[in-house]
């Protein structure tokens, strides 16, 4: 069990640009997010996020899934690589590989993901395009515990954004990302302070000792008793 008075050791998994990684690095540097980022690992060796990590003097490692014979072998190698750093929390930040049941079970309750939709709406890929195509008026992002149901683990916090008449995928994705950069550090902060748990028996988020009946709505965060600021 992590001692909440020490910075939370975390490992962050990425596949691409790493703007969420950057938001976490910046929050740790400037807003007292109490984490120690022990490593950033990418399945894509050319991910720009690895460069972001190097610039912040964080160990940056690539584990190219294409060099493994199958998912099981990749998952096993990834788990070994992660566990060397002994993280209390594994943070998926734009990590675009599906992880197998053994891997997910190993990190159950100590692995979170950010997904660009208002889950349970729009699990899977291409969410912005699908949000525009289905005539939704609202879109957003969700932070959730990772369970063996793809994008189906209990949701901790969500941020909503409007879908505007002239939106295209790029504009909408940018609007959602800006919110992601707020809600991900916030959820990690709660975890670091020992305020956030997964109740595995009931598959439910517990925040400040209370099971959440619905995700925290970041849009209301100005009046949010959970906000650490
Ligand atoms: C983010 O929008 C994140 O929610 C999404 O990938 C993007 C990564 O951006 N994740 C998924 O779609 C996971 N299924 P970033 O690399 O700039 O943080």
py3Dmol code that shows the C-alpha trace and the ligand (Angstrom):
import py3Dmol

protein = """\
ATOM      1  CA  UNK A   1       0.000   0.000   0.000  1.00  0.00           C
ATOM      2  CA  UNK A   2       1.332   3.428  -0.959  1.00  0.00           C
ATOM      3  CA  UNK A   3       2.159   5.879   1.823  1.00  0.00           C
ATOM      4  CA  UNK A   4       0.014   8.922   0.895  1.00  0.00           C
ATOM      5  CA  UNK A   5       2.548  11.341   2.423  1.00  0.00           C
ATOM      6  CA  UNK A   6       5.173  10.377  -0.226  1.00  0.00           C
ATOM      7  CA  UNK A   7       4.896  11.152  -3.957  1.00  0.00           C
ATOM      8  CA  UNK A   8       3.008   8.421  -5.790  1.00  0.00           C
ATOM      9  CA  UNK A   9       5.333   6.344  -7.993  1.00  0.00           C
ATOM     10  CA  UNK A  10       3.730   6.030 -11.426  1.00  0.00           C
ATOM     11  CA  UNK A  11       4.578   4.601 -14.843  1.00  0.00           C
ATOM     12  CA  UNK A  12       2.900   6.170 -17.874  1.00  0.00           C
ATOM     13  CA  UNK A  13       2.182   4.209 -21.067  1.00  0.00           C
ATOM     14  CA  UNK A  14       1.831   6.087 -24.348  1.00  0.00           C
ATOM     15  CA  UNK A  15       1.683   5.435 -28.078  1.00  0.00           C
ATOM     16  CA  UNK A  16       1.843   8.864 -29.676  1.00  0.00           C
ATOM     17  CA  UNK A  17       2.001  12.594 -29.140  1.00  0.00           C
ATOM     18  CA  UNK A  18       1.841  12.472 -25.363  1.00  0.00           C
ATOM     19  CA  UNK A  19      -0.017  15.702 -24.640  1.00  0.00           C
ATOM     20  CA  UNK A  20      -1.679  14.028 -21.645  1.00  0.00           C
ATOM     21  CA  UNK A  21       1.757  12.905 -20.484  1.00  0.00           C
ATOM     22  CA  UNK A  22       2.886  16.524 -20.803  1.00  0.00           C
ATOM     23  CA  UNK A  23      -0.080  17.697 -18.728  1.00  0.00           C
ATOM     24  CA  UNK A  24       0.934  15.272 -15.967  1.00  0.00           C
ATOM     25  CA  UNK A  25       4.606  16.315 -16.164  1.00  0.00           C
ATOM     26  CA  UNK A  26       3.559  19.974 -15.970  1.00  0.00           C
ATOM     27  CA  UNK A  27       1.137  19.371 -13.106  1.00  0.00           C
ATOM     28  CA  UNK A  28       3.875  17.598 -11.158  1.00  0.00           C
ATOM     29  CA  UNK A  29       6.268  20.493 -11.802  1.00  0.00           C
ATOM     30  CA  UNK A  30       3.917  23.427 -11.293  1.00  0.00           C
ATOM     31  CA  UNK A  31       0.741  22.482  -9.417  1.00  0.00           C
ATOM     32  CA  UNK A  32       2.083  20.140  -6.756  1.00  0.00           C
ATOM     33  CA  UNK A  33       0.675  16.958  -8.238  1.00  0.00           C
ATOM     34  CA  UNK A  34       2.331  14.532  -5.810  1.00  0.00           C
ATOM     35  CA  UNK A  35       3.735  11.973  -8.241  1.00  0.00           C
ATOM     36  CA  UNK A  36       7.126  10.604  -9.164  1.00  0.00           C
ATOM     37  CA  UNK A  37       7.028   9.589 -12.838  1.00  0.00           C
ATOM     38  CA  UNK A  38       9.448   6.661 -12.767  1.00  0.00           C
ATOM     39  CA  UNK A  39       9.213   5.804 -16.460  1.00  0.00           C
ATOM     40  CA  UNK A  40       7.369   6.466 -19.702  1.00  0.00           C
ATOM     41  CA  UNK A  41       6.954   3.413 -21.940  1.00  0.00           C
ATOM     42  CA  UNK A  42       5.737   3.437 -25.537  1.00  0.00           C
ATOM     43  CA  UNK A  43       4.846   0.546 -27.823  1.00  0.00           C
ATOM     44  CA  UNK A  44       5.691   2.932 -30.673  1.00  0.00           C
ATOM     45  CA  UNK A  45       9.434   3.727 -30.740  1.00  0.00           C
ATOM     46  CA  UNK A  46       8.878   6.979 -32.663  1.00  0.00           C
ATOM     47  CA  UNK A  47       6.192   8.383 -30.347  1.00  0.00           C
ATOM     48  CA  UNK A  48       6.844  12.061 -29.667  1.00  0.00           C
ATOM     49  CA  UNK A  49       5.848  11.465 -26.057  1.00  0.00           C
ATOM     50  CA  UNK A  50       9.170   9.662 -25.515  1.00  0.00           C
ATOM     51  CA  UNK A  51      10.944  12.895 -26.439  1.00  0.00           C
ATOM     52  CA  UNK A  52       8.753  14.799 -23.963  1.00  0.00           C
ATOM     53  CA  UNK A  53       9.838  12.347 -21.254  1.00  0.00           C
ATOM     54  CA  UNK A  54      13.541  12.708 -22.124  1.00  0.00           C
ATOM     55  CA  UNK A  55      13.243  16.490 -21.986  1.00  0.00           C
ATOM     56  CA  UNK A  56      11.858  16.132 -18.473  1.00  0.00           C
ATOM     57  CA  UNK A  57      14.663  13.722 -17.466  1.00  0.00           C
ATOM     58  CA  UNK A  58      12.261  10.822 -17.119  1.00  0.00           C
ATOM     59  CA  UNK A  59      13.420   7.360 -18.268  1.00  0.00           C
ATOM     60  CA  UNK A  60      11.836   6.828 -21.713  1.00  0.00           C
ATOM     61  CA  UNK A  61      11.578   3.274 -22.995  1.00  0.00           C
ATOM     62  CA  UNK A  62      10.221   1.754 -26.171  1.00  0.00           C
ATOM     63  CA  UNK A  63       8.796  -1.744 -26.388  1.00  0.00           C
ATOM     64  CA  UNK A  64       7.789  -2.290 -29.987  1.00  0.00           C
ATOM     65  CA  UNK A  65       4.810  -4.656 -30.108  1.00  0.00           C
ATOM     66  CA  UNK A  66       5.713  -5.528 -33.722  1.00  0.00           C
ATOM     67  CA  UNK A  67       8.811  -7.387 -32.535  1.00  0.00           C
ATOM     68  CA  UNK A  68       6.758  -9.874 -30.489  1.00  0.00           C
ATOM     69  CA  UNK A  69       5.131 -13.048 -31.837  1.00  0.00           C
ATOM     70  CA  UNK A  70       1.797 -12.271 -30.211  1.00  0.00           C
ATOM     71  CA  UNK A  71      -0.172 -10.296 -27.643  1.00  0.00           C
ATOM     72  CA  UNK A  72       0.686 -12.615 -24.756  1.00  0.00           C
ATOM     73  CA  UNK A  73       4.442 -12.262 -25.259  1.00  0.00           C
ATOM     74  CA  UNK A  74       4.173  -8.467 -25.585  1.00  0.00           C
ATOM     75  CA  UNK A  75       2.001  -8.181 -22.464  1.00  0.00           C
ATOM     76  CA  UNK A  76       4.449 -10.319 -20.459  1.00  0.00           C
ATOM     77  CA  UNK A  77       7.443  -8.232 -21.521  1.00  0.00           C
ATOM     78  CA  UNK A  78       5.558  -5.003 -20.834  1.00  0.00           C
ATOM     79  CA  UNK A  79       4.562  -6.205 -17.366  1.00  0.00           C
ATOM     80  CA  UNK A  80       8.173  -7.101 -16.561  1.00  0.00           C
ATOM     81  CA  UNK A  81       9.352  -3.702 -17.786  1.00  0.00           C
ATOM     82  CA  UNK A  82       6.717  -1.823 -15.773  1.00  0.00           C
ATOM     83  CA  UNK A  83       7.232  -3.804 -12.567  1.00  0.00           C
ATOM     84  CA  UNK A  84      10.941  -3.037 -12.533  1.00  0.00           C
ATOM     85  CA  UNK A  85       9.883   0.518 -11.625  1.00  0.00           C
ATOM     86  CA  UNK A  86       7.505  -0.633  -8.862  1.00  0.00           C
ATOM     87  CA  UNK A  87       4.708   1.830  -9.632  1.00  0.00           C
ATOM     88  CA  UNK A  88       1.705   2.200  -7.357  1.00  0.00           C
ATOM     89  CA  UNK A  89      -0.306   3.340 -10.384  1.00  0.00           C
ATOM     90  CA  UNK A  90      -0.058   2.619 -14.118  1.00  0.00           C
ATOM     91  CA  UNK A  91      -1.402   5.486 -16.215  1.00  0.00           C
ATOM     92  CA  UNK A  92      -2.517   4.801 -19.799  1.00  0.00           C
ATOM     93  CA  UNK A  93      -2.229   8.105 -21.649  1.00  0.00           C
ATOM     94  CA  UNK A  94      -3.073   7.547 -25.293  1.00  0.00           C
ATOM     95  CA  UNK A  95      -1.833   3.959 -25.161  1.00  0.00           C
ATOM     96  CA  UNK A  96      -3.400   2.354 -28.207  1.00  0.00           C
ATOM     97  CA  UNK A  97      -2.829  -1.368 -27.607  1.00  0.00           C
ATOM     98  CA  UNK A  98      -5.480  -3.686 -26.202  1.00  0.00           C
ATOM     99  CA  UNK A  99      -4.147  -5.406 -23.090  1.00  0.00           C
ATOM    100  CA  UNK A 100      -4.930  -9.044 -22.307  1.00  0.00           C
ATOM    101  CA  UNK A 101      -6.860 -10.325 -19.263  1.00  0.00           C
ATOM    102  CA  UNK A 102      -3.775 -11.533 -17.355  1.00  0.00           C
ATOM    103  CA  UNK A 103      -2.132  -8.135 -17.668  1.00  0.00           C
ATOM    104  CA  UNK A 104      -5.277  -6.241 -16.708  1.00  0.00           C
ATOM    105  CA  UNK A 105      -5.920  -8.489 -13.712  1.00  0.00           C
ATOM    106  CA  UNK A 106      -2.331  -7.982 -12.509  1.00  0.00           C
ATOM    107  CA  UNK A 107      -2.915  -4.196 -12.329  1.00  0.00           C
ATOM    108  CA  UNK A 108      -6.596  -4.237 -11.326  1.00  0.00           C
ATOM    109  CA  UNK A 109      -7.349  -1.252  -9.103  1.00  0.00           C
ATOM    110  CA  UNK A 110      -4.005   0.359  -9.921  1.00  0.00           C
ATOM    111  CA  UNK A 111      -4.332   1.108 -13.631  1.00  0.00           C
ATOM    112  CA  UNK A 112      -6.354   3.942 -15.129  1.00  0.00           C
ATOM    113  CA  UNK A 113      -7.070   5.114 -18.653  1.00  0.00           C
ATOM    114  CA  UNK A 114      -8.336   8.234 -20.354  1.00  0.00           C
ATOM    115  CA  UNK A 115     -10.793   7.806 -23.191  1.00  0.00           C
ATOM    116  CA  UNK A 116     -12.051  10.515 -25.554  1.00  0.00           C
ATOM    117  CA  UNK A 117     -15.798  10.105 -25.092  1.00  0.00           C
ATOM    118  CA  UNK A 118     -18.484  10.274 -22.456  1.00  0.00           C
ATOM    119  CA  UNK A 119     -18.417   6.583 -21.573  1.00  0.00           C
ATOM    120  CA  UNK A 120     -20.394   4.364 -21.821  1.00  0.00           C
ATOM    121  CA  UNK A 121     -21.050   6.226 -25.083  1.00  0.00           C
ATOM    122  CA  UNK A 122     -18.565   5.591 -27.895  1.00  0.00           C
ATOM    123  CA  UNK A 123     -16.115   3.004 -26.606  1.00  0.00           C
ATOM    124  CA  UNK A 124     -13.375   1.991 -29.059  1.00  0.00           C
ATOM    125  CA  UNK A 125     -11.640   4.025 -31.749  1.00  0.00           C
ATOM    126  CA  UNK A 126     -12.462   7.070 -33.872  1.00  0.00           C
ATOM    127  CA  UNK A 127     -14.688   8.607 -31.229  1.00  0.00           C
ATOM    128  CA  UNK A 128     -14.658  12.213 -32.495  1.00  0.00           C
ATOM    129  CA  UNK A 129     -15.688  11.210 -35.988  1.00  0.00           C
ATOM    130  CA  UNK A 130     -18.438   9.020 -34.598  1.00  0.00           C
ATOM    131  CA  UNK A 131     -19.649  11.769 -32.247  1.00  0.00           C
ATOM    132  CA  UNK A 132     -19.972  14.119 -35.217  1.00  0.00           C
ATOM    133  CA  UNK A 133     -21.598  11.464 -37.378  1.00  0.00           C
ATOM    134  CA  UNK A 134     -24.283  10.473 -34.903  1.00  0.00           C
ATOM    135  CA  UNK A 135     -25.593  13.993 -34.392  1.00  0.00           C
ATOM    136  CA  UNK A 136     -24.715  14.155 -30.701  1.00  0.00           C
ATOM    137  CA  UNK A 137     -24.798  17.621 -29.158  1.00  0.00           C
ATOM    138  CA  UNK A 138     -22.352  16.820 -26.415  1.00  0.00           C
ATOM    139  CA  UNK A 139     -19.049  14.954 -26.309  1.00  0.00           C
ATOM    140  CA  UNK A 140     -16.150  14.738 -23.893  1.00  0.00           C
ATOM    141  CA  UNK A 141     -13.633  12.573 -22.097  1.00  0.00           C
ATOM    142  CA  UNK A 142     -13.648  10.021 -19.287  1.00  0.00           C
ATOM    143  CA  UNK A 143     -11.036   8.732 -16.851  1.00  0.00           C
ATOM    144  CA  UNK A 144     -11.750   5.197 -15.713  1.00  0.00           C
ATOM    145  CA  UNK A 145     -10.234   2.230 -13.932  1.00  0.00           C
ATOM    146  CA  UNK A 146      -9.121  -0.406 -16.428  1.00  0.00           C
ATOM    147  CA  UNK A 147     -10.969  -3.699 -16.177  1.00  0.00           C
ATOM    148  CA  UNK A 148     -11.304  -6.573 -18.600  1.00  0.00           C
ATOM    149  CA  UNK A 149     -14.243  -4.915 -20.323  1.00  0.00           C
ATOM    150  CA  UNK A 150     -12.732  -2.747 -23.079  1.00  0.00           C
ATOM    151  CA  UNK A 151     -13.342   0.936 -22.188  1.00  0.00           C
ATOM    152  CA  UNK A 152     -15.918  -0.416 -19.757  1.00  0.00           C
ATOM    153  CA  UNK A 153     -14.277  -0.032 -16.356  1.00  0.00           C
ATOM    154  CA  UNK A 154     -15.915   2.174 -13.718  1.00  0.00           C
ATOM    155  CA  UNK A 155     -15.655   5.855 -14.625  1.00  0.00           C
ATOM    156  CA  UNK A 156     -14.042   8.244 -12.142  1.00  0.00           C
ATOM    157  CA  UNK A 157     -14.484  11.650 -13.742  1.00  0.00           C
ATOM    158  CA  UNK A 158     -15.814  13.103 -16.987  1.00  0.00           C
ATOM    159  CA  UNK A 159     -15.584  16.451 -18.736  1.00  0.00           C
ATOM    160  CA  UNK A 160     -18.252  17.453 -21.216  1.00  0.00           C
ATOM    161  CA  UNK A 161     -17.852  19.754 -24.215  1.00  0.00           C
ATOM    162  CA  UNK A 162     -20.487  20.984 -26.646  1.00  0.00           C
ATOM    163  CA  UNK A 163     -20.482  19.900 -30.272  1.00  0.00           C
ATOM    164  CA  UNK A 164     -20.820  23.061 -32.342  1.00  0.00           C
ATOM    165  CA  UNK A 165     -22.320  23.375 -35.836  1.00  0.00           C
ATOM    166  CA  UNK A 166     -19.019  24.070 -37.650  1.00  0.00           C
ATOM    167  CA  UNK A 167     -16.981  21.428 -35.851  1.00  0.00           C
ATOM    168  CA  UNK A 168     -14.708  19.028 -37.639  1.00  0.00           C
ATOM    169  CA  UNK A 169     -12.752  16.138 -36.121  1.00  0.00           C
ATOM    170  CA  UNK A 170      -9.637  18.239 -35.529  1.00  0.00           C
ATOM    171  CA  UNK A 171     -11.417  21.092 -33.755  1.00  0.00           C
ATOM    172  CA  UNK A 172     -13.556  18.765 -31.668  1.00  0.00           C
ATOM    173  CA  UNK A 173     -10.563  16.594 -30.705  1.00  0.00           C
ATOM    174  CA  UNK A 174      -8.687  19.717 -29.595  1.00  0.00           C
ATOM    175  CA  UNK A 175     -11.614  20.876 -27.453  1.00  0.00           C
ATOM    176  CA  UNK A 176     -11.815  17.455 -25.798  1.00  0.00           C
ATOM    177  CA  UNK A 177      -8.028  17.231 -25.282  1.00  0.00           C
ATOM    178  CA  UNK A 178      -8.001  20.540 -23.414  1.00  0.00           C
ATOM    179  CA  UNK A 179     -10.406  19.004 -20.922  1.00  0.00           C
ATOM    180  CA  UNK A 180      -8.423  15.766 -20.754  1.00  0.00           C
ATOM    181  CA  UNK A 181      -5.443  17.787 -19.580  1.00  0.00           C
ATOM    182  CA  UNK A 182      -7.481  18.941 -16.568  1.00  0.00           C
ATOM    183  CA  UNK A 183      -9.267  15.776 -15.546  1.00  0.00           C
ATOM    184  CA  UNK A 184      -6.368  13.325 -15.820  1.00  0.00           C
ATOM    185  CA  UNK A 185      -4.026  15.095 -13.366  1.00  0.00           C
ATOM    186  CA  UNK A 186      -7.006  15.610 -11.058  1.00  0.00           C
ATOM    187  CA  UNK A 187      -7.897  11.900 -10.951  1.00  0.00           C
ATOM    188  CA  UNK A 188      -4.232  11.004 -10.398  1.00  0.00           C
ATOM    189  CA  UNK A 189      -4.092  13.551  -7.580  1.00  0.00           C
ATOM    190  CA  UNK A 190      -7.017  11.878  -5.825  1.00  0.00           C
ATOM    191  CA  UNK A 191      -5.357   8.482  -6.196  1.00  0.00           C
ATOM    192  CA  UNK A 192      -2.050   9.838  -4.877  1.00  0.00           C
ATOM    193  CA  UNK A 193      -3.783  11.230  -1.812  1.00  0.00           C
ATOM    194  CA  UNK A 194      -5.371   7.852  -1.093  1.00  0.00           C
ATOM    195  CA  UNK A 195      -8.842   9.224  -1.786  1.00  0.00           C
ATOM    196  CA  UNK A 196      -9.654   7.086  -4.814  1.00  0.00           C
ATOM    197  CA  UNK A 197     -10.073   3.317  -4.988  1.00  0.00           C
ATOM    198  CA  UNK A 198     -11.679   0.647  -7.122  1.00  0.00           C
ATOM    199  CA  UNK A 199     -14.096  -1.509  -5.145  1.00  0.00           C
ATOM    200  CA  UNK A 200     -13.391  -4.727  -7.035  1.00  0.00           C
ATOM    201  CA  UNK A 201     -16.236  -6.672  -5.507  1.00  0.00           C
ATOM    202  CA  UNK A 202     -18.873  -4.188  -6.684  1.00  0.00           C
ATOM    203  CA  UNK A 203     -16.913  -2.913  -9.714  1.00  0.00           C
ATOM    204  CA  UNK A 204     -17.424   0.608  -8.427  1.00  0.00           C
ATOM    205  CA  UNK A 205     -15.331   3.727  -7.885  1.00  0.00           C
ATOM    206  CA  UNK A 206     -14.929   4.846  -4.285  1.00  0.00           C
ATOM    207  CA  UNK A 207     -13.979   8.485  -3.724  1.00  0.00           C
ATOM    208  CA  UNK A 208     -13.458   9.872  -0.232  1.00  0.00           C
ATOM    209  CA  UNK A 209     -14.941   6.683   1.197  1.00  0.00           C
ATOM    210  CA  UNK A 210     -18.167   6.992  -0.795  1.00  0.00           C
ATOM    211  CA  UNK A 211     -19.121   4.757  -3.735  1.00  0.00           C
ATOM    212  CA  UNK A 212     -19.824   6.916  -6.786  1.00  0.00           C
ATOM    213  CA  UNK A 213     -23.243   6.348  -8.288  1.00  0.00           C
ATOM    214  CA  UNK A 214     -22.163   8.415 -11.293  1.00  0.00           C
ATOM    215  CA  UNK A 215     -18.794   9.849 -12.393  1.00  0.00           C
ATOM    216  CA  UNK A 216     -17.648  13.187 -11.010  1.00  0.00           C
ATOM    217  CA  UNK A 217     -18.668  15.838 -13.546  1.00  0.00           C
ATOM    218  CA  UNK A 218     -15.665  18.118 -14.038  1.00  0.00           C
ATOM    219  CA  UNK A 219     -17.902  20.722 -15.633  1.00  0.00           C
ATOM    220  CA  UNK A 220     -19.153  21.354 -12.092  1.00  0.00           C
ATOM    221  CA  UNK A 221     -15.675  21.250 -10.594  1.00  0.00           C
ATOM    222  CA  UNK A 222     -15.703  24.899  -9.507  1.00  0.00           C
ATOM    223  CA  UNK A 223     -18.112  23.827  -6.815  1.00  0.00           C
ATOM    224  CA  UNK A 224     -16.667  20.409  -6.457  1.00  0.00           C
ATOM    225  CA  UNK A 225     -15.850  19.303  -2.935  1.00  0.00           C
ATOM    226  CA  UNK A 226     -13.454  16.709  -4.419  1.00  0.00           C
ATOM    227  CA  UNK A 227     -11.205  19.298  -6.092  1.00  0.00           C
ATOM    228  CA  UNK A 228      -7.879  19.411  -4.210  1.00  0.00           C
ATOM    229  CA  UNK A 229      -7.052  22.966  -5.288  1.00  0.00           C
TER     230      UNK A 229
END
"""
ligand_1 = """\
18
LIG
C -6.251 11.215 -26.196
O -7.342 11.879 -26.768
C -6.729 10.002 -25.429
O -7.964 10.204 -24.787
C -6.855 8.990 -26.527
O -5.743 9.207 -27.340
C -5.370 10.585 -27.275
C -3.902 10.660 -26.926
O -3.439 11.974 -27.002
N -6.893 7.668 -26.013
C -7.567 6.684 -26.591
O -8.204 6.826 -27.618
C -7.471 5.353 -25.874
N -8.340 4.402 -26.466
P -2.034 12.360 -26.375
O -1.021 11.348 -26.911
O -1.771 13.727 -26.930
O -2.143 12.325 -24.882
"""
view = py3Dmol.view(width=600, height=400)
view.addModel(protein, "pdb")
view.setStyle({"model": 0}, {"cartoon": {"style": "trace"}})
view.addModel(ligand_1, "xyz")
view.setStyle({"model": 1}, {"stick": {}})
view.zoomTo()
view.show()
